[in-house]
Amino acid sequence: MQLLDVRVGDMYFFTGLECERQHSHHGFNMGDIVTVVGIAQESVCPIRIQKNGRDLFGYCNAENLKPINDRGMEDEAVWMNGRMLNCDGSSGNLDLERSMAEIMVRVFETFKKKQASYGSGNISSFGEFGVIVRMNDKMERLKNLVVKDKDNPLQDETIDDTYLDLADYALIAVLVRRGLWS
């Protein structure tokens, strides 16, 4: 990607290549979604980037960035914490794979945000049973909103958010079962 192709305000996947040796990228990981917030014309690493959702800034060059399409992903792969989720159509539906990968990234980002807020003690205190209780709370919420068609009293938590929370809790339960939660 040439510097001319990079525009301020656009979002990219940070690849963490080359420039890492030339410039500091503390706090940026391969696969992070970043926004270009500035471009200097004469510099080894001319592109100023911000990690989405954080006040974390750094500099890189165009080779450090992979474009994201209008659905929030690269054309054929989604990077998640440095690992590629390959969307290749092998499921029989490439669009569905891309949508699933996008949601998986969102689940992971939700996990990190809530983990930073709550810490691991709320799960560690009660183990797998505690995760089941939390999942049941989410299921009861969904029953009220979807099945019973009640009004949503929590305007900042959509039905989709509740489903994403359930996905997070399911993954947390696997970590607890494997003894990896601390």
C-alpha positions as CSV (number, residue, x, y, z in Angstrom):
1,M,0.0,0.0,0.0
2,Q,1.4,3.4,-0.9
3,L,1.3,6.3,1.4
4,L,-1.1,8.1,-1.0
5,D,-3.7,5.3,-0.5
6,V,-3.8,5.9,3.3
7,R,-6.3,8.5,4.4
8,V,-6.8,10.2,7.8
9,G,-9.9,8.8,9.5
10,D,-9.8,5.4,7.8
11,M,-9.5,2.2,9.8
12,Y,-6.9,-0.5,9.2
13,F,-5.6,-3.7,10.7
14,F,-2.1,-3.2,12.2
15,T,0.3,-5.8,11.0
16,G,3.3,-5.0,13.1
17,L,5.8,-5.4,10.3
18,E,9.2,-3.8,9.7
19,C,8.6,-0.4,11.3
20,E,8.6,-2.1,14.7
21,R,12.4,-2.1,14.4
22,Q,12.6,1.5,13.4
23,H,10.0,3.0,15.8
24,S,8.3,2.2,19.0
25,H,4.9,0.5,18.9
26,H,4.3,-0.1,22.6
27,G,0.8,-1.2,23.2
28,F,0.0,-2.1,19.6
29,N,-0.4,-5.8,18.6
30,M,-0.6,-7.5,15.3
31,G,-4.3,-7.6,14.4
32,D,-5.3,-4.5,16.3
33,I,-7.8,-2.2,14.6
34,V,-6.3,1.3,14.3
35,T,-7.4,4.6,12.9
36,V,-5.1,6.9,11.0
37,V,-5.1,10.2,12.7
38,G,-2.3,12.0,10.9
39,I,0.3,11.7,8.1
40,A,3.7,13.4,7.9
41,Q,5.1,13.5,4.4
42,E,8.8,13.2,5.3
43,S,9.4,10.6,7.9
44,V,10.6,7.0,8.2
45,C,7.2,6.1,9.9
46,P,5.0,8.9,8.7
47,I,1.5,7.6,9.7
48,R,0.2,8.5,13.1
49,I,-2.2,5.8,14.3
50,Q,-4.6,5.5,17.3
51,K,-5.7,2.2,18.7
52,N,-9.5,2.2,18.5
53,G,-11.2,2.8,21.8
54,R,-8.0,4.0,23.6
55,D,-5.9,7.0,23.9
56,L,-2.9,5.1,22.6
57,F,-1.0,6.6,19.7
58,G,2.0,5.5,17.7
59,Y,3.7,5.8,14.3
60,C,4.1,3.4,11.5
61,N,4.5,3.1,7.7
62,A,2.0,2.0,5.1
63,E,3.4,-1.6,5.2
64,N,2.1,-1.8,8.8
65,L,-1.5,-1.4,7.7
66,K,-4.0,-3.8,6.0
67,P,-7.2,-2.2,4.6
68,I,-10.5,-3.0,6.1
69,N,-13.5,-3.2,3.8
70,D,-16.9,-1.5,4.4
71,R,-18.0,-4.4,6.6
72,G,-15.1,-4.0,9.0
73,M,-12.8,-6.7,7.6
74,E,-10.0,-7.4,5.1
75,D,-11.3,-9.0,2.0
76,E,-10.3,-12.6,2.7
77,A,-9.1,-12.8,6.4
78,V,-9.8,-11.3,9.8
79,W,-6.9,-10.8,12.2
80,M,-7.7,-11.5,15.8
81,N,-4.9,-10.9,18.3
82,G,-2.3,-11.7,15.7
83,R,-4.0,-14.8,14.4
84,M,-5.8,-15.0,11.1
85,L,-9.3,-16.2,10.8
86,N,-9.2,-17.4,7.2
87,C,-12.5,-16.7,5.3
88,D,-12.1,-18.9,2.3
89,G,-15.6,-20.1,1.5
90,S,-14.9,-23.7,2.8
91,S,-18.2,-23.6,4.8
92,G,-20.1,-23.1,1.5
93,N,-20.9,-19.4,2.3
94,L,-18.1,-16.9,2.2
95,D,-20.3,-14.0,3.2
96,L,-21.5,-15.9,6.3
97,E,-17.8,-16.7,7.2
98,R,-16.9,-13.1,7.0
99,S,-19.9,-12.1,9.1
100,M,-19.0,-14.8,11.7
101,A,-15.4,-13.7,11.8
102,E,-16.4,-10.1,12.3
103,I,-18.6,-11.1,15.2
104,M,-15.9,-13.2,16.7
105,V,-13.6,-10.2,16.8
106,R,-16.3,-8.2,18.4
107,V,-16.8,-10.9,21.1
108,F,-13.1,-10.8,21.8
109,E,-13.1,-7.0,22.1
110,T,-16.1,-7.2,24.4
111,F,-14.3,-9.7,26.5
112,K,-11.2,-7.5,26.9
113,K,-13.3,-4.4,27.7
114,K,-15.3,-6.2,30.4
115,Q,-12.3,-8.0,31.8
116,A,-10.5,-4.7,32.3
117,S,-13.6,-3.4,34.1
118,Y,-14.5,-6.5,36.2
119,G,-11.2,-8.4,36.5
120,S,-11.2,-12.2,36.9
121,G,-12.3,-12.4,40.5
122,N,-16.0,-12.3,39.7
123,I,-15.6,-15.6,37.9
124,S,-12.8,-17.1,40.0
125,S,-14.9,-16.8,43.1
126,F,-17.6,-19.1,41.9
127,G,-16.0,-21.1,39.1
128,E,-18.0,-22.9,36.4
129,F,-21.2,-22.7,38.4
130,G,-20.8,-18.9,38.6
131,V,-20.5,-18.7,34.8
132,I,-23.6,-20.8,34.4
133,V,-25.5,-18.4,36.7
134,R,-24.3,-15.5,34.6
135,M,-25.3,-17.2,31.4
136,N,-28.7,-18.0,32.9
137,D,-29.2,-14.2,33.7
138,K,-28.5,-13.5,30.1
139,M,-31.0,-16.2,28.9
140,E,-33.7,-14.8,31.2
141,R,-33.1,-11.4,29.8
142,L,-33.4,-12.8,26.2
143,K,-36.6,-14.6,27.1
144,N,-38.1,-11.4,28.4
145,L,-37.0,-9.3,25.3
146,V,-37.5,-11.8,22.5
147,V,-40.1,-14.4,23.6
148,K,-42.2,-12.2,25.9
149,D,-41.6,-9.1,23.7
150,K,-41.1,-6.8,26.7
151,D,-39.5,-3.4,26.4
152,N,-35.8,-3.2,26.9
153,P,-35.1,-1.3,30.1
154,L,-31.4,-1.2,29.4
155,Q,-31.1,1.1,26.4
156,D,-27.3,0.8,26.4
157,E,-27.4,-3.1,26.1
158,T,-29.1,-4.3,22.9
159,I,-30.3,-7.9,22.3
160,D,-27.2,-8.4,20.1
161,D,-25.1,-7.3,23.0
162,T,-26.7,-9.9,25.2
163,Y,-26.0,-12.7,22.7
164,L,-22.4,-11.5,22.5
165,D,-22.2,-11.7,26.3
166,L,-23.5,-15.3,26.1
167,A,-20.7,-16.1,23.6
168,D,-18.1,-14.6,26.0
169,Y,-19.5,-16.5,28.9
170,A,-19.4,-19.8,26.9
171,L,-15.7,-19.2,26.1
172,I,-14.9,-18.2,29.7
173,A,-16.6,-21.5,30.8
174,V,-14.2,-23.4,28.6
175,L,-11.2,-21.5,30.0
176,V,-12.5,-22.3,33.6
177,R,-12.9,-26.0,32.7
178,R,-9.4,-26.2,31.4
179,G,-8.0,-24.5,34.5
180,L,-6.8,-21.5,32.5
181,W,-8.9,-18.8,34.3
182,S,-7.1,-16.9,37.0
